[in-house]
Amino acid sequence: MAQRPHPLRGDGRAGLSAGDPYLLTAACHGGDSAPQDLNLLQTVLRRLVIRFGPLFAGLAVLATAPARAQDAAGARAFVVGLYAAYHGHGPDYLGRQAPQVFAPRLLTLIRRDAAETPQGDVGALDGDPICDCQDAGGLRGVAVEVTGGAGGRASAVAHFRISAEARTVRLDLVAVQGQWRISDVHTADTPSLVSLLTRSLRAGHPKD
């Protein structure tokens, strides 16, 4: 009797159908190809739900839960890392590190604001939007809450203190080529950084 190809090696997978039990087993085992296998598992379970009804509906929900949790965890890790960088020499989020922090649209607005502000003047963005400050010295007690994550979008709220002052910053996050980036920043004084920069640039003078 011919030996059946292992579902995770060689071209064996090419001959498997979406309902093949070997494919389902391979998807559950993970390994180096875990992301692709998770997608295969989800496809198999969706077809089983269609064919057998509610019996497999719970399995389909469980199959998608790890992906959502991984996205949310990644978003939180990104934001926690942003604030952790303030200890020590501090980050350069408006300079060389900006492409690793901001989504393309917001990054363009930030750079235009800086480029179009006359030398010696202060632009619409007059501080670090991540800490909502000009001096992050004494930043401590950071607590981060993240919601969403599915579909490449999430929202993070960071609570922290600078010296004795409590601050809250809300960050809109979007996945850009598989990496989380900030698409907008919301604070008590600036309801939307994107809107502030857009209005200022349209008016032709960065700061009123």
Sequence and secondary structure as in RCSB ss.txt:
>XXXX:A:sequence
MAQRPHPLRGDGRAGLSAGDPYLLTAACHGGDSAPQDLNLLQTVLRRLVIRFGPLFAGLAVLATAPARAQDAAGA
RAFVVGLYAAYHGHGPDYLGRQAPQVFAPRLLTLIRRDAAETPQGDVGALDGDPICDCQDAGGLRGVAVEVTGGA
GGRASAVAHFRISAEARTVRLDLVAVQGQWRISDVHTADTPSLVSLLTRSLRAGHPKD
>XXXX:A:secstr
      TTSTTGGGG  TT HHHHHHHHH STTHHHHHHHHHHHHHHHHHHHGGGGHHHHHHHHHHHHHHHHHHH
HHHHHHHHHTTTTT   TTTTTGGGTB HHHHHHHHHHHHTS TTS  S  SBTTTTBS  TTEEEEEEEEEE G
GGEEEEEEEEEETTEEEEEEEEEEEETTEEEEEEEE SS S HHHHHHHHHHHTSS  
